[in-house]
Amino acid sequence: MAIRVALICLALGAVPAASRDIYVSYTHGSDTNNGGVDSPLRTIQTAFKVIENDNVNNTIYLTCDGEHVVSATLTVNASLIDLTIASAPSCSSDRAIVTAAMPVDNWLPATLNGYKVLQAQLPPNLMFTQLFVDNHRRQRARMPRITSGRGRGMVDDVYRWAHHLGNISDPTDEACKQGFVYNNTDLNPNWHNLQDVEILTFHAWDASWHRIDSITASNNTVRFSNNTWTYCVGSQPTQGGQRYIVENVREGLDEPGEWYYDRVSGLLSYYPLPNEYTNNVTAWVPSVETLLQLTDARNVHLESVVWQYGASFYNRFKTYPSVGLIGLDHCERVTIHNCIIQNTGVSGLSVGTNTTYLEVSNTVVQDTGGDGITMSSSCSSAHLHHNRVNSTGHISMWQPAGMRVRGQNMLVEHNDVGYNPYGGILVGWQQGTATPPRGQPIEPSLVVQYNRVHNYGLSILSDFGGIYLSSSDNTCFNVSTCYLPSLIYNNIVSTGRHYNYGSQGIYMDEQVSGQNISHNVFYDIGEAGVYWHCGRSHYTTNNMLLFTGRQAPQAIRSCNSGGNPTWPNLPVGLTFDRNVVYLDNITTVAVDNDYRNASFSGNVYYSTRSPDLIFPNNTDWSTWQKRDLNSCICDPRLADVAAGNWTLLPDSPAWSKGFTPIDLTFETGPIVDLSAPTMAVQ
């Protein structure tokens, strides 16, 4: 495969003539030392200065005798080539920890809102919005209270606005983006430090953050200091549920684990959990968004280091988060192995423009404000494998991804991706090429295989897929540049839940074309296992669609007018061959009707409820089987589908249709224990 050949270049390049090891101990070192194992430097910044412009292979060893605290973003540029940053050999099985957070442990007991809290005096006018205790994110004081906790408190534990402002049908009327009319006394103009209170308002596939400009009690109107990004409040009332929550409001500090920072006085208040006491609570306040930024760097290797605690300043008011706890721009031959990237208000790893030959392996990325891993469309030749990306999208709610994979020659395999409020692995989202002539073979430039994607959507947002492929938005209506050849092979996608609609197993959006979807399992899906939203040259073969339609009964979906203003004048075409469709207590295979240029054959359909299944155009089997050749409604003979054993028994009718085995036992995530607990959503 061309992608694998290209990635061999990761190991190539000129080898420096000499090497040097430098040791850093923030706890016991001194920046006047020589950097030897018995005379370590104190700071990573000084180590960078020592090796700057060296033409040798430098390794900076970080000791494990305490956190390595940095006061500003660590920057690696063209003057620092052939560099390795790793945990010192003396760390044994531990990992060195790099952080840019301020510890807070000078607590005094106090009372706030009638509750016993801990308070600490900090400098005023700090701009932090994240607080961590014992490596876990703590909730800013919010309203309404979290009672059910479902969907991170963003499903049931919400306020609902009463009416939008302005005219949402007039594209020139900006008033609808500036606020809304609230119900009853949900908002209060007399809240403490009103200018610091923030509102998160939900649309359909995104939600936007806003500071409050004013609250007028006489007409129940709130106005934002920053407009919504794209959509009017009220343009998608059903899809978003008219939901919003209020954060950073002192009057909302009423639950254990919540905190509030008074920016005017500098007083930090924390409502401790039952097992937390004054003498053993250390909270961490992040001071920078990006811990490590690589720009124009070559041959840089990060090995067995924990990178943790990142802030979220203004990126939450933007669309896609533009920075990560670790950032790369214009880099070549970078490897990240055996690391932990966690506890940040932005993305975990942000791979920016023109970065090539990147390998990320055996790494945990978790508890992020934005994407877990996000890549620019100008990147090329990356191999992301054996990683665990977990508990992402806590802050930035503009279509947050576990992994956002863009560029050319991308190989994504053996990763475990879970607990994200939107899609699991987002692929493409970039301009493709013109559709090649019929019969001309095209090697896929994006390969996603042997990954486990699970617990996505979380009932928070709508309109996504566990694996979500798209071209550039709003380009394919007029030009034919949506051919993005991709191979989606032998992945297991499970447990997707939307808020109002659109939790798919795999979703091809914006007429993206050229997808080869084979040997995947889509299990326990809110809507369809496979959704082709127009586009052509889709080959969907040898997959299992099991227990789909949990929230909206259906197994497959095809082209429709939603988001497609020129429909039905769009390119369409798909193949659906040798698939197993197993429905639980529903009988609908498809509810839509645009299956032009579609080929069906050799499929096995089954429902635990009834053999009378419903096919496209509301047709029954006697009609549909005339175009679905060599297929049947029959028990596929799965070993124990409810228990997760999806092995086809020897007497399965699927074998006679040409079905071939799917590997259900492949390994994912780190292949050694990194001692990083999975931070599942409560």
N, C-alpha and C positions, 0 to 999 in steps of 0.2 A: 504494500500500500504506500502511495506517495507520501502520505502524512507521516508514516513511521520513518521513511527514508529521510525526510526533511528534518525530523526531530533528532536524528543522529548527530546533526550539527551542534546540538547542545554540548556534546562532549568534545568538540573540536576547537581549534584555535591555537594561537601561539602560546607555548609554555614558557613562563619567565625563567631566567637562568638561575635564580636563587629564591630563597624563601625566608620569611622571618615570622616569628610568633611573638605576639604582644599580649600580655595579661592585664585585665582590668578588674579591680575589686572596688566597688563604690564604698563598701563598709570599711575596708582595711588598707586601701591603696592611697597613693599620693601622686598628684600630677607632676611632682618633681622627681619621681622615681624613674628608673630606666625601662620599666615595662616588662622586666623579666618575671619568671614564675615566682621568685622570692622577693621581687620588688615591683609589684604591680602598679600601674597607673590607677587613678581614681575614676576618671570619667571617659566615656566613649568618645566624646568630642575631642579630648586631648589625644587619644589614640589616633583619630583621623588626622589630626594635624601632624603627628609624628611620621605617618606613612605617606603623607601627601606627595604625589609626583614620584613615588618610588617605582622603579621598574622591577619589582620583585613580587612574588606571590605572598601577600601578607595574610596572616590569620590573627584575628582579634579574639582571644579567648575570654569569655565572661565567667567570672566565678559565681558560685551559688551560695555565698555567705551573706546574702542580703539582696534586696532589689537594687537594680541599676536605675537610678532616678535621673531623668533628663529634664532640663528646664525649657527646652525649645526643640523643634523638629530636628532630628538627626538627618543630615544631608550628605548623600553620596553622589558625586558627580564624576566628570571625565578625569579628574585628577586622582581618583581612587579606583583604579582598575585592578583586576586580579585580586579580589578581596573576599575573604571568608569571615563571617561573624558567627561564632559557635559557642556553645557551652564548654567550659574548661573540662579537661579530662578528669579532674578531681570531682566533678559533679556526679560522676557515676551515672545513676539512673535518673537523677534530677535534671531540671532545666533551669538555666539562668533566666531571670525575669527582668524585662526592660519596661519601665513605666514612666509616664509623665504626669503622675497624679500626686496630689498633696494629701498626706494622711491627716485625718482629723480624729483626735482622741482626747481632747481637752474638754470633755463633756461635764455639764452640771445639770442636776435634776431641776425641772421646772414644770409649769402647768400651762397648757395652751388649748383653747377651745374646750376646757373642762377635762382634758386628758393629761396624764403624766407623761412627759416627754423628756428628752435629753436636748440640751442646747449648748452650742459652742460658738464663741465669738470669732468670726473671720473678718478679713478686710472687706470693706464695702465695695460695691460696684464690680464684683466678680461676675463673669458672664457664663457660669457653668449651668448646665441643664441635666447633667447626669450625676448620680451618686451611687457608689457601689459599696457593699458590705460583704465581706467574706466571698469575694468573686461573684456576687450576685447583684443584679440590677435592683435598685429600689425605686418605688413609684413616687413621682412628684405628687404633692397634694392635689387632689382632683375632685371634681363633682361631675355626675352624681357618685355616690359611693359604689364600690365594687361589692356586689352581693353574690351573684351567680359565678362571676369570674369567667364566663364562657367567652371564648375568643378574645382573651386578654382584657376582658371587661369592655369590649367594644361592640358587643352584640345586643345584650339586654340592658346592661348597666350604662345607659346613655340618656341624654336629653333628646328631644325631637323638636325641631323648629316648626313654627306654625305657618309661615308664609314667606315667600321670597320678596325681595325688593325689585323695583324696576320692571322692565318688560323683557322677559327672557326670550321672546321671539324676535326682538330687535337686536341685531348684532352690534349696533352702534351704542346701545344703552349699557353703560358700564355699571349702573347702579346695582344690578343683580349680582355683581361680583364683589360688592363692598359690604355685605352683611346680610341680615335677615330679621324677621320678626319672630321673637321667642314666645313661648307659652308661659302664662301665669307669672310666677316670681322666680323662674329658673335662674335668671341672671340678676345681679344686684349692682347698681352704679356705685354703691358705697363700699365695695370690696377694697381691702387693703392693697395699696400699690396697684391700682387697676391697670396702669400702663404696662405692667409686667405679666398680667394674666394672659394666657394663650388659649385659643380655641382650635380644636381639631374637628373639621367638618367633613363628612363622608359624602362622596359622589357615587360613582359606580365602581370603576376599576381603580380608583385612587381616593385619597383624602388629603386635605391641605391644611397647613398650620397658619394661624393668624393671631397677631396681637390685637388687642382691643383698642380702638381709638375712642369710642364713646358708647355708653349705654343710656338710653332715654327711657325712663320708666313710664312716662305718660303714654307712650305708644308702643312699648315693649320692643324697641328697636335697638339692635346692636350693630355698630359699624366697625369695620376692620381698619387697621392702619396699613395693611397690604392686601391688594385684591387677590381673589382666587386666581390660580395659574392660567387656566384655560376656560373652565366651564362655570356657568352661573350657578350660584346656590339656587336650587329649584329646577335646574334643567334635567335632573335625573332623580326626582323625588322618590320613586318606587325603588329603583335600583340601589340607591343609597340609604333608603329608609328614613330620610330626613334626620339622620342621626348627627349628633355632635357631642363632644365631651369638653370639659373645661379643666385646664391644668395650671399649676403654679398659682393656686389661689389659697391664701393662708386659711381662710375659713373652711376649706375642704380637708384640712389635716385632721382626720378622724378615724384612721384605721392603722393598725400596726404595720410597720414597714414603709409608711409614707414620710415624706420630708418636705420642708419648705425653707428656702433661703430668702431672707429679706435683704434685697440688694441695697436698700437705702441705709439700713443700720448695720448690715454685715452679720446678722444673727442667723445661724443655722439651727433649725429645729427638726428633731428626728423622733418619731414615735416608734420605739423599739419593739421588736418581736418579743414574745414571752420569754424566750431563752437568752435575751440580750440584756446586759446590765451595764451600768456606768463604767465599771472598771475593765470591761473586756470587749467593748465595741470600738473598732477602728473603721471609720468610713474613709473612702477615697474619692477625692474631687479631681477629675481630669482637668488638665490645664492646656492641652493642645489637642487638635483634631488628628493630626498625622504624627505618629512617632518616628517613622523612618520614610524618607523620600529619596528615591533613586532617580536621577535625571542624567541622561547621556552616559550611563554607567555600563561597563562591559565586564563580563566574567565575575559576577558577584554571587556569592552563595551564602544563604542563611540556613544554619543548621542547628536544630535542637534548642531553640530559644523561645521563651514565652514573651509575646508582645501584648501588653494589656493596658486597658484604661485609656479611652479616647473621648474627647469632648464632642459636643454638637453645638456649634455656635449658630451660624446662619444657614447652614446647608439644609436644615429641616424646612426652611421657607422656600426652597427651590424645588425643582421637579426631581430629576434623577440626582442622587448624591454625587457630587463632583470629586470628592476626595475619599481616601480610605485610611485606616490606621497605618497601613503600609501602602505607599504609592510608587508607581513606576511610570516613567515617561521617557521615550526615546532610548530605551535600554536594549541591550543585546546579551544573550546568554546569561540569564539569571535563573538560579534554582532556589527553591524554598522547600526544605525537607525537614520533617520531624518537628515542626514548629507548632505553637498554639497562638492563635490570633483571636483575642476575645475582649469582651466588655468595652464596647465602643459605641459612640453616638452616630458615627458615620459608617461607611462600608468597611468590611474587614480588609480586603485586598483590592485596590483599585489599579488596574493596569491601563495606563493612558495611551497616548498616541504613539504609533510607530515603534512599538516594542516587539521584538522578535526573538525566537528561541527561548521560550520560558517553560520551566518545569516546576509544578507545584505538586508535591507528593507527601503522603503520610502525615498530613497536617490537619489540625482541627481549627475550624473557623466558627466561632459561636458567639451568641449574644451580641449581635450587631444592630446599629440603628438603621443602616441601609442594607444593600446587598451583602451577601457573604463574600462572593468574589464577583467583580464586575470588570468587563474588558471593553476597550474601544474597538470600533470596527476597522481601524487601521492596523491592528495587531496581526501578527502572523506566526505560525509554527509554535503552538503552545501545546503542552501535554499536562493535563490536570488529572491526576489519578490517585486512588486510594486515600482520599480525603474525607473528612466528616464536616459537613456544613450544616449547622444546626441553630435554630432559634434566631432567625434573622428578621429584618424589617420591623424593628421596634419603634423607630422614630420616623424615618422617611417612608411615606405611604404612597408614593407615586409608583405604582406597579412594582413593588419590591420583589427581588428575585433571590433565591438561594444562590444560584450561579447564573450570571448573565454572560453568555459566551458569544462573542462576535469576532469577526476577522476571517482570515484564511488559514487553512491547514491547522485546524483545531481538533485535537483528540481528547475527549472527555470520557473517562472510563473508571469503573470500580469506585465510584464515590457514593457516599450516603448523604442524602440531602433531605432535611425535614424541618417541620415546624416553621413555616413561613406564611404570612398572611395573604400571599398571592401565589404566583407560580413557583414551581420548584427549580427547573432548569429552563431558562429562556435562551433560545438559540436564534441567531440571525439578527433581526431588528436592524437590518442594513440593506443597502441597495445591492441587488443581485446583477445578473446578466440577462441578455436576451435568451429566450428559449432556443436551444439548439435544434438543428434539423432532426426530424424523426429518424430514429435508429442510430443516431450518433452517440456513442458512449461517453459519458462525462464522469470523471472520478469525483466522488464527494469531497468537498473541502471542509465540511463540518461533520465529525463523527461523534455520536453520543452512544455509548454501549456499556453494558454491564453495570449500570447504576441502579440504586434503589432510591426512589423518590416517594416520600410519604408525608402524611399529615401536612398538607398544604391547603391554603385558603383559610382554614380555621374558622369558617363562617363569617369572616370579617369583610372581605371585598368580593367583587363579582367579576366574571368574564376573564377566565384564565385557563391554563392547563398545567398539569403536573410537568409535562414537557411542552413548551409553548414556542412555536416557530412563527416568525413573522418577517416580512420584508420591511423596507422603510415605509412609514405611514404615508398614505395619500400620494403614492407615486404611481401605482399600477392602474389607476383609473385611466391614465392618459398615455403611459409608455409601457413597453414590454421589457422591464428590467427586474423581474421578480423571480427569475430562475436562480435558486440558491440550493444547489445539490447537496443533500445531507443524508447521512445514514443514521437511522435511529434503530439500534439493534440490541436485542436481549436485555432490555431494561425492565424493572418491576416498578410500576407506578401504582400507589394505593392510597386510599383514604383522603380524597379530595372533597372539600366542602365549601360552598359559596354562601354569600349572604342572601342574595336575591335570585341570581341565575348564573349559569355559565361555568361550573366546575367540571372541566373536561379531563380525560386521561391524557390525551395528546391533542393539541389544538394548532391548526395551521391557519394563520390569520393574514389579512391584507393581501390575498391572492398569491401568497408565497407558493412557489412551484418547485417540482423536482425532488420530492421527499420519498425516500425508500424506508418504509416502516416495517420491520420484520422481526419476528421471534420475541415480541414484547408481551408482558402481562399487564393488563389494566384491571385493577381489582378494587371494589368498593368505591366507586366513583359517583360524585353527585349527579352529573348528567351523563353525557356520552363518553364512551371509551375512546372513540376516534371522531374528530370533528374536522372536516375539510371545508374551510370557509372560502370556497372558490379556489382558483388556481388550477394548474394542470400537472400532468406527469407525476401523480401521486400513486405510489405502489404500496399497498397495505396487504401484506401476505404473512401467513403463519403466525398470527397473534392470538392471544386469548383475551376476550373481553368478558370479565366475570363480575357479577353483582354490580353492574352499572345502573344508572338511573335511580340512585338512592333518593335524590331530591326532585328530579324531573325525569319521569320514565322514558328512557330511550337508550339505545346502545350506540348508534352512529348518527352523525349530523352532516349535512352537506351545505352547498351554496345557498345563500338567501340574501335578502335585501338589507339586512342589518349592517350598517357601516359601509354599505356599498351603493353609493348614489347612482351608479350607472347600471346596476343589476336590472335585467338579466344579461346585459351586453358585456359579459366578462368571460375570459377564458376559463373553462372548467374541464375536468377530466380526471378520472381516478380508476384504480383497479383494487378490488376487494376480493382476494382469493385465499382459500384454504385457512380460514379463520374459525375459531371456536367462540361462539357467543352464548354465554350461560347467564340467563336472567333469573333473578330471585323475586318471585311474587309479582312480577310485572310481565306484560305480554307485548310491549311495544318495542320493536327493533328500531324504527325511525318514525319521526313525526313530520318531517319536511318532505319536499317533493322534487327538488331540483337535482336530479341525478343524470343530467345529460352527459354523454360521452363516458358513461360509467360501465365498468365490466365487473360482474359478480360471478363467481364459480367456486365450487368445491368447499363451501362453507357448511358448518354444523351449527344449527340454532336449537336452543332448548330453553324452556321456562319451567320452573318448579310449580307454576300456577296452572298453566293450560297449554295445550299444543296449538291453540288457535292464536297465532302470532299476527301482529300488525306490521306491515312493511310500508315503504315509502308510498306516498299518495293514498294512504289508508287502504292499501290493497291487502287481500288475504293471500295465503300461500298458493292456492290454486292458480292465482293470476301471477304472483311474483316469481314462481319457480320457472316460468317461461323465459325469464332473463337471468336467473340465478342458477345456471346449469350445474348439474352434478352435485347439488347441495341437498341438505335434508333438514327436517325438523326431527331431531332424534337425540337421545341422551348421549352426551360425549364420553360418558364413563370416566369421570374424574375420580381420583382416589378418595379425597375428602375435601371438597372445595371449601366448606365452612371453616375447617380447621387449618386452612392454608396449605393443604397438600394438593397441588394442582397437577400432579402427575397423571397422564393419560394411561388408563389400564390397557393391557394387551388387546382386549376386545373392543377398544374404542373405534367407532366408525370413522373418526378423523384420519386414522392411518390409511384407510383405503382412498381417501381424498388427496393423499400426497402430503399430509401434515408431517413435519419432522420435529424431533424433540427440542424443547427449550431448556436451556441450562437454568435451573432454579436454585442452584447451590453456590453460585459464584460469590466470592468474597468482595466486600466493600469496606470503605473507611480505612483508617490506619491499620496497618498489618502488625503493629506492635501497640501495646497499651501505653497511651500518653498520660495516663492518670488525669484525664480531663473528663469529669462527669458530664453526661448528656444533660443539657439544661432544657428539659421538656417544658412546654407551656402548662402552667397550672390552670 
